[in-house]
Amino acid sequence: MAGAAHERLNELYALHAPSAIRLAFLMTGDGDVAEDLVQEAFARLYARFGERKAPEGINAYLRRTIVNLSHDRHRKLKTLRAFIARGPQQSTELPADFSGRIDMRARLQRLPHRQRAALVLRYYVDMTEAQAADVIGCSLPALKQLVQRGLKTMRQQQQGEHHG
């Protein structure tokens, strides 16, 4: 990024980030996620418009992007929760309200890094198996095994919490 463009982006960030972060926090309830969404929104702003975006349209673009990103995040987490609850084989051991009680973020954080990365890339970022394997730097069978192990571990965590 050229010096002037970099300075312009820094100025825009300083001006618009506080309100964008507040919006993202209200949408997600998580400060770290809010900051990530705002970073992504600014990256998209710059990638799409560079220095051509009219100043009066920046807030509107950022708000719309943050709302859309938070919706996408919520939808993807809901899909992941449902997938984990359902599992590759239907299990009658999972409580009916599993998806409503799961603390997905905490469980994901307890997974080994590569398993967590595999699950996040596949079900949160919506990458194909081949794309996720490429990002992680493993073979397709290894990626499938990471996903399978991650899901199994998360189910075991849930069952341990349910019985404990």
C-alpha positions, 0 to 999 in steps of 0.5 A: 500500500502506498504511503498516502493511501496508507495514511488515508486508511489510518485517518479513516480508521481513526475517524470511523473505528470507534462507532464501528466497534460499538456497532460490532460489539452490540451485534456480537457481544464479544469485544475481540470478535467486534474488532475482527469484524471491524478490521474485516469491514475496513479491509473490504472497504479499501479493497473495494473502493481504495481511495475513491469512496466518498467520505459521506458513504463510508459510515453507511458502507461500514455499518452495512458491512458489519451487520452483514458480517455479524449475521454471517458469523451468527449463521455459520456458528448456528450451522456449526452447532447444528452439525456438531449436535447432529454428528455424522451419525445421529446420536440420542445422547445429545439433549434436545436443547444442545444448540441453545446451551453450547458455548461454541467459542470456549469449546473451540478454544479447548481444541488443539490448534489444527483441529480448531483451524479445520473446523473453523475453516470448514464450517465458519469460513465455509471453505471446501475441504480442499481449500481448508487443507491447503490453508492448513498445509495438509492432505485432504485425508488429514483434513477430514481426520482433523475435522472428525477428531475435532467434532468428536472431541467437542461432542465428548466435551458436551457429554462430559458437561452434561453428565458432570 
